[in-house]
Structures are given as structure tokens and as C-alpha cells.
Amino acid sequence: MEYFNPYDVVDHLEVDRRFGTEEDFKELVDAAHNRDMYVVMDLPVTSVSIHHPWFTGDEKDVFVTAKEGSPAFGQPNYYEFEADNTTK
């Protein structure tokens, strides 16, 4: 099973390819507006993937997860879990 968490964002400025292209998004917004509707988006700016440039690129040294010596230092800063996405 491929791991997927919609809050593991790699690029906050691009449409996730699993949901289509930027052109698809523009068409959706235009179609909604033509029907006097709005499109509400979720922008999780406080969440990033471990594949985000803040973890992997030149900026990784400024992305602080825990200070050395603190109880959280060296602990995982993300947790993978599986859910069946149903309410019981």
C-alpha cells in the first residue's frame, strides 16, 4: 500500500497531481463561479512532507524540530499510520 497523507505537502504552490492539473483547478473554479458557488480550499501551511525542501534542501538547517537536549530531541517528528477512513 502506498503511504498517503494529504497534509504531507511537498509544494504549497502547486496543485497535487492526484487531483489534476492547474488548468483543471482553474476550470473547476470557473465552473463553480458560473453557478454562483465558491470553492473552499484547505491550505495546510503548518504541515510539510519529509520530502519538502525544508527537510531535504539548502534550508534544512533552519527547519528546527527540537532543540538538542530537550526531551523531544532525536524523536520522530512524523508518524505514519494506517486508517480505513471509516467512522465507527
N, CA, C and O of each residue as an XYZ file, in Angstrom:
352
protein
N       0.840     -1.177      0.000
C       0.000      0.000      0.000
C       0.888      1.245      0.000
O       1.820      1.348      0.798
N       0.603      2.169     -0.878
C       1.358      3.418     -0.924
C       0.898      4.321      0.212
O      -0.301      4.494      0.430
N       1.852      4.895      0.931
C       1.535      5.809      2.033
C       1.045      7.126      1.465
O       1.676      7.693      0.573
N      -0.076      7.618      1.973
C      -0.608      8.902      1.523
C      -1.204      9.636      2.707
O      -2.093      9.123      3.387
N      -0.718     10.818      2.944
C      -1.295     11.707      3.941
C      -1.439     13.053      3.243
O      -0.436     13.635      2.830
N      -2.664     13.564      3.101
C      -2.838     14.811      2.353
C      -2.161     16.015      2.987
O      -2.051     17.062      2.349
N      -1.706     15.891      4.228
C      -1.032     17.010      4.876
C       0.487     16.914      4.763
O       1.195     17.772      5.291
N       0.998     15.891      4.087
C       2.428     15.785      3.810
C       2.732     16.562      2.532
O       2.973     15.975      1.478
N       2.718     17.876      2.639
C       2.846     18.751      1.472
C       4.309     18.879      1.058
O       5.183     19.113      1.893
N       4.564     18.724     -0.233
C       5.903     18.929     -0.780
C       6.018     20.323     -1.381
O       7.067     20.959     -1.275
N       4.952     20.803     -2.010
C       4.954     22.131     -2.625
C       3.603     22.789     -2.370
O       2.585     22.358     -2.911
N       3.598     23.829     -1.548
C       2.353     24.516     -1.191
C       1.778     25.344     -2.341
O       0.647     25.820     -2.240
N       2.518     25.524     -3.417
C       2.079     26.395     -4.506
C       1.565     25.639     -5.727
O       1.122     26.268     -6.689
N       1.612     24.314     -5.716
C       1.171     23.528     -6.868
C      -0.054     22.702     -6.516
O      -0.258     22.324     -5.363
N      -0.866     22.429     -7.531
C      -1.990     21.512     -7.375
C      -1.415     20.099     -7.306
O      -0.601     19.716     -8.146
N      -1.834     19.331     -6.315
C      -1.387     17.940     -6.203
C      -1.834     17.186     -7.455
O      -3.017     17.204     -7.795
N      -0.915     16.535     -8.132
C      -1.219     15.881     -9.406
C      -2.282     14.796     -9.273
O      -2.928     14.437    -10.257
N      -2.470     14.269     -8.054
C      -3.526     13.266     -7.855
C      -4.911     13.878     -8.045
O      -5.887     13.159     -8.258
N      -4.997     15.222     -7.967
C      -6.278     15.906     -8.100
C      -6.416     16.627     -9.434
O      -7.422     17.295     -9.674
N      -5.424     16.500    -10.302
C      -5.494     17.132    -11.616
C      -4.391     18.149    -11.810
O      -3.407     18.183    -11.072
N      -4.583     18.974    -12.823
C      -3.590     19.988    -13.182
C      -4.050     21.360    -12.710
O      -5.169     21.517    -12.220
N      -3.186     22.339    -12.861
C      -3.568     23.710    -12.532
C      -4.706     24.173    -13.441
O      -5.601     24.901    -13.010
N      -4.661     23.746    -14.693
C      -5.746     24.089    -15.624
C      -7.069     23.457    -15.169
O      -8.119     24.095    -15.247
N      -7.021     22.195    -14.691
C      -8.228     21.551    -14.155
C      -8.790     22.357    -12.988
O     -10.003     22.533    -12.868
N      -7.902     22.839    -12.137
C      -8.338     23.626    -10.982
C      -9.003     24.929    -11.426
O     -10.049     25.316    -10.904
N      -8.382     25.595    -12.393
C      -8.964     26.843    -12.903
C     -10.349     26.593    -13.503
O     -11.267     27.391    -13.313
N     -10.494     25.479    -14.228
C     -11.797     25.132    -14.806
C     -12.827     24.871    -13.707
O     -13.984     25.273    -13.831
N     -12.412     24.202    -12.639
C     -13.312     23.943    -11.509
C     -13.784     25.251    -10.885
O     -14.975     25.431    -10.629
N     -12.850     26.158    -10.643
C     -13.202     27.445    -10.033
C     -14.126     28.236    -10.955
O     -15.118     28.808    -10.502
N     -13.804     28.269    -12.236
C     -14.660     28.990    -13.190
C     -16.062     28.384    -13.237
O     -17.054     29.113    -13.245
N     -16.145     27.057    -13.269
C     -17.452     26.393    -13.315
C     -18.251     26.685    -12.048
O     -19.459     26.911    -12.114
N     -17.586     26.682    -10.905
C     -18.271     26.999     -9.643
C     -18.762     28.440     -9.657
O     -19.908     28.706     -9.294
N     -17.922     29.357    -10.066
C     -18.310     30.772    -10.110
C     -19.473     31.007    -11.078
O     -20.347     31.832    -10.812
N     -19.481     30.283    -12.196
C     -20.585     30.410    -13.158
C     -21.913     29.940    -12.565
O     -22.983     30.285    -13.067
N     -21.835     29.146    -11.488
C     -23.036     28.657    -10.811
C     -23.262     29.399     -9.485
O     -24.005     28.938     -8.618
N     -22.606     30.555     -9.349
C     -22.694     31.362     -8.119
C     -22.288     30.569     -6.877
O     -22.904     30.685     -5.817
N     -21.246     29.768     -7.033
C     -20.715     28.970     -5.925
C     -19.268     29.380     -5.675
O     -18.628     30.006     -6.520
N     -18.774     29.018     -4.513
C     -17.381     29.252     -4.147
C     -16.659     27.923     -4.016
O     -17.285     26.887     -3.790
N     -15.356     27.955     -4.157
C     -14.513     26.792     -3.900
C     -13.744     27.077     -2.624
O     -13.027     28.074     -2.533
N     -13.892     26.207     -1.640
C     -13.192     26.360     -0.366
C     -11.998     25.415     -0.382
O     -12.132     24.227     -0.674
N     -10.829     25.961     -0.063
C      -9.602     25.161     -0.098
C      -9.020     25.008      1.295
O      -9.212     25.855      2.167
N      -8.310     23.919      1.483
C      -7.562     23.675      2.706
C      -6.092     23.900      2.370
O      -5.543     23.220      1.503
N      -5.463     24.833      3.039
C      -4.049     25.123      2.805
C      -3.289     24.854      4.101
O      -3.203     25.730      4.961
N      -2.736     23.646      4.248
C      -2.054     23.276      5.492
C      -0.630     23.829      5.558
O       0.337     23.093      5.357
N      -0.509     25.120      5.838
C       0.815     25.753      5.817
C       1.701     25.336      6.983
O       2.901     25.612      6.962
N       1.155     24.690      7.983
C       1.974     24.265      9.121
C       2.436     22.825      8.992
O       3.096     22.309      9.894
N       2.106     22.167      7.890
C       2.479     20.765      7.699
C       3.297     20.622      6.428
O       2.991     21.233      5.404
N       4.337     19.811      6.507
C       5.155     19.548      5.328
C       5.569     18.085      5.305
O       5.607     17.415      6.337
N       5.873     17.613      4.127
C       6.367     16.257      3.932
C       7.856     16.200      4.273
O       8.553     17.215      4.247
N       8.325     15.005      4.588
C       9.772     14.841      4.789
C      10.516     14.979      3.464
O      11.747     15.007      3.443
N       9.775     15.067      2.357
C      10.371     15.280      1.041
C      10.341     16.751      0.634
O      10.769     17.099     -0.467
N       9.841     17.608      1.508
C       9.784     19.055      1.249
C      11.210     19.612      1.296
O      12.036     19.102      2.053
N      11.517     20.647      0.506
C      12.857     21.243      0.529
C      13.312     21.704      1.916
O      14.513     21.791      2.171
N      12.364     22.000      2.818
C      12.764     22.394      4.170
C      13.470     21.247      4.886
O      14.270     21.488      5.790
N      13.190     20.010      4.499
C      13.873     18.853      5.076
C      15.061     18.414      4.237
O      16.064     17.952      4.780
N      14.962     18.552      2.919
C      15.955     17.949      2.040
C      16.914     18.927      1.381
O      17.998     18.528      0.956
N      16.545     20.182      1.287
C      17.332     21.143      0.516
C      18.250     21.998      1.353
O      18.608     21.651      2.478
N      18.620     23.121      0.778
C      19.544     24.044      1.423
C      18.990     24.631      2.712
O      19.755     25.101      3.555
N      17.669     24.610      2.878
C      17.054     25.220      4.054
C      16.905     24.255      5.229
O      16.377     24.642      6.272
N      17.358     23.005      5.084
C      17.112     22.019      6.135
C      17.738     22.407      7.474
O      17.267     21.961      8.520
N      18.776     23.217      7.462
C      19.407     23.611      8.719
C      18.594     24.639      9.497
O      18.821     24.821     10.693
N      17.649     25.315      8.842
C      16.830     26.298      9.552
C      15.483     25.725      9.970
O      14.714     26.408     10.647
N      15.177     24.488      9.585
C      13.921     23.852      9.966
C      14.157     23.116     11.279
O      14.723     22.022     11.294
N      13.726     23.713     12.368
C      14.001     23.179     13.702
C      12.834     22.326     14.170
O      11.688     22.777     14.156
N      13.115     21.109     14.581
C      12.061     20.247     15.109
C      12.144     20.146     16.624
O      11.111     20.057     17.288
N      13.328     20.159     17.179
C      13.511     20.132     18.636
C      14.942     20.561     18.940
O      15.869     20.255     18.189
N      15.106     21.261     20.034
C      16.446     21.705     20.418
C      17.211     20.555     21.072
O      16.646     19.749     21.811
N      18.495     20.503     20.781
C      19.334     19.471     21.373
C      19.255     19.567     22.889
O      19.356     20.654     23.457
N      19.074     18.426     23.539
C      18.957     18.386     24.989
C      17.520     18.380     25.478
O      17.262     18.038     26.632
N      16.573     18.756     24.613
C      15.167     18.729     25.022
C      14.654     17.291     24.961
O      15.214     16.467     24.238
N      13.597     16.982     25.713
C      13.072     15.607     25.704
C      12.659     15.125     24.315
O      12.693     13.925     24.045
N      12.273     16.040     23.436
C      11.817     15.638     22.103
C      12.964     15.455     21.110
O      12.754     14.918     20.023
N      14.175     15.895     21.468
C      15.292     15.821     20.531
C      15.574     14.367     20.171
O      15.655     13.503     21.044
N      15.722     14.110     18.881
C      16.028     12.765     18.416
C      14.800     11.886     18.247
O      14.904     10.759     17.762
N      13.639     12.390     18.641
C      12.403     11.627     18.483
C      11.844     11.868     17.082
O      12.127     12.896     16.467
N      11.055     10.927     16.582
C      10.451     11.151     15.262
C       9.564     12.394     15.278
O       8.869     12.649     16.262
N       9.585     13.158     14.208
C       8.722     14.331     14.119
C       7.563     14.095     13.163
O       6.860     15.028     12.775
N       7.374     12.842     12.792
C       6.219     12.458     11.981
C       5.875     11.019     12.336
O       6.723     10.264     12.812
N       4.662     10.661     12.107
C       4.204      9.314     12.417
C       3.370      8.814     11.252
O       2.438      9.489     10.816
N       3.698      7.637     10.749
C       2.898      7.037      9.697
C       1.860      6.144     10.363
O       2.172      5.407     11.298
N       0.655      6.213      9.887
C      -0.390      5.355     10.424
C      -1.309      4.950      9.291
O      -1.376      5.607      8.252
N      -2.012      3.860      9.512
C      -2.974      3.399      8.531
C      -4.359      3.537      9.122
O      -4.564      3.264     10.305
N      -5.291      3.951      8.323
C      -6.679      4.061      8.756
C      -7.567      3.628      7.608
O      -7.212      3.777      6.439
N      -8.720      3.094      7.953
C      -9.632      2.659      6.896
C     -10.592      3.769      6.478
O     -11.483      3.547      5.657
N     -10.409      4.969      7.045
C     -11.203      6.148      6.687
C     -12.700      5.946      6.855
O     -13.497      6.498      6.096
N     -13.079      5.160      7.845
C     -14.495      4.990      8.147
C     -14.751      5.393      9.580
O     -13.861      5.313     10.427
N     -15.955      5.823      9.847
C     -16.349      6.182     11.205
C     -17.045      4.988     11.823
O     -17.931      4.384     11.219
N     -16.636      4.659     13.028
C     -17.252      3.500     13.704
C     -17.970      3.954     14.938
O     -18.554      3.135     15.649
